[in-house]
Amino acid sequence: MMTFISGISSKDIDKVWGVCEPFIQLAANKGQAEMTTEDIYKFCKEAKMQLWVIFDEEDIIQAAATTEIVNYPAKKVCRVVTLGGNNFEEWVNYLSVIEEWALTKNCKAMETFCRKGFIKKLENYGYQENYVVLGKELQTIH
């Protein structure tokens, strides 16, 4: 099966959001509720984040990813914020399209905060574990 990836312009987000949102929600559920899908939608509409759609030859959306450009003091990087969908092994190699796009935006690196299960999967595509991010929800003291 052929697979394709395409960046979606901010003005066209509404055309695919209904299909992409469940994939984005799955990925967002793995975090600490830093952002909701509504937040991600808003950032994509404002072009502060980018929406990427992975689809098959029948134009059926198989996965969705979101990215954002992060300007660190020493370099600019492209962060994969969410990445989720069906048949991961069939389309993960298309991350290279996002990487090529990031180069056109003068990014020097890619980064993602991901769950442990993604580490082994992404190592096959040149990604390496640089550090571990731990999180804890804080409870207010009464």
C-alpha atoms as one frame of an Amber mdcrd trajectory, in Angstrom:
protein
   0.000   0.000   0.000   1.317   3.426  -0.938   1.429   6.074   1.759   1.781
   9.827   1.427   2.320  12.726   3.823   1.268  16.304   3.400   1.479  19.446
   5.473  -1.888  21.137   5.814  -2.003  24.903   5.493  -3.560  26.758   8.393
  -6.469  27.875   6.222  -7.294  24.248   5.303  -7.179  22.762   8.826 -10.967
  22.559   9.089 -11.147  20.290   6.016  -9.296  17.458   7.805  -9.494  18.251
  11.513 -12.451  15.970  12.233 -10.520  12.944  10.978  -7.168  14.006  12.488
  -8.388  14.960  15.944  -8.767  11.366  17.257  -5.137  10.614  16.265  -3.969
  13.806  17.943  -6.084  13.016  21.011  -4.452   9.585  21.352  -1.031  11.195
  21.404  -2.130  14.017  23.712  -3.529  11.463  26.179   0.017  10.178  26.740
   1.193  13.521  28.117   0.417  15.434  31.288  -2.487  17.378  29.805  -0.199
  20.264  28.833  -2.403  20.943  25.816  -5.837  19.863  24.724  -6.741  19.039
  21.149  -8.588  22.370  21.145  -5.317  24.132  21.999  -3.508  22.269  19.229
  -6.294  23.101  16.772  -6.034  26.794  17.684  -2.230  26.793  17.322  -2.489
  25.078  13.920  -5.134  27.569  12.753  -2.852  30.421  13.882   0.133  28.763
  12.127   1.989  28.515  15.456   1.999  24.742  14.958   1.844  22.637  11.829
  -0.510  19.764  11.010   0.753  16.844   8.938  -1.546  14.193   7.492  -0.475
  10.703   6.466  -2.863   9.133   3.973  -3.039   6.138   1.677  -3.585   5.910
  -2.085  -7.344   6.008  -1.505  -6.944   9.342   0.349  -7.905   7.728   3.648
  -6.122   9.441   6.526  -4.068   6.861   8.427  -2.276   9.162  10.871  -1.644
  12.738  11.888   1.272  14.605  13.376   1.742  18.084  14.712   4.975  20.012
  14.906   6.198  23.358  16.130   9.340  25.354  15.563  11.220  26.056  18.796
  13.785  28.848  18.899  16.299  27.951  21.562  19.043  30.531  22.216  21.671
  28.333  20.521  19.628  26.784  17.698  16.253  26.341  16.086  14.621  22.911
  16.231  11.483  21.284  14.917   9.563  19.546  17.699   7.154  16.732  16.928
   4.378  17.466  19.417   1.951  14.662  18.574   2.267  11.623  16.354  -0.439
   9.023  16.161  -2.291   6.784  13.800  -2.821   3.375  12.313  -0.183   1.109
  10.751   2.798   3.003  12.212   5.429   0.862  10.463   3.943   1.671   7.047
   4.403   5.434   7.337   6.972   6.255  10.029   9.695   6.599   7.382   7.773
   9.594   6.033   9.021  11.602   8.992  11.843  12.427   6.586   9.410  14.741
   4.765   8.918  16.725   7.969  12.680  16.732   8.523  13.266  18.103   5.017
  10.643  20.799   5.641  12.353  21.660   8.949  15.627  22.200   7.093  13.876
  24.761   4.855  12.888  26.591   8.050  16.548  26.667   9.159  16.064  24.090
  11.894  19.254  22.376  12.990  17.616  19.426  14.758  14.422  17.501  15.420
  13.106  16.687  18.880  10.125  14.996  20.452   8.999  14.165  23.945   7.674
  10.650  23.655   6.746   7.633  25.678   9.289   4.844  26.049   7.606   2.671
  23.420   8.538   5.160  20.709  12.247   5.194  21.553  13.036   1.853  19.888
  10.742   2.606  16.956  12.325   5.982  16.224  15.929   4.840  16.769  15.648
   3.018  13.451  15.204   6.430  11.803  18.197   8.152  13.362  16.575   9.458
  16.529  18.368   8.883  19.813  17.440   9.271  23.432  19.113  12.483  24.583
  17.521  12.816  27.992  14.502  11.642  29.923  11.669  13.927  30.956   9.864
  12.965  34.130   6.645  14.581  35.263   4.490  14.743  38.329   1.140  16.381
  38.854   1.172  18.709  41.855  -1.597  18.732  44.393  -2.513  21.888  46.242
  -2.195  21.739  49.998  -5.300  22.767  51.884
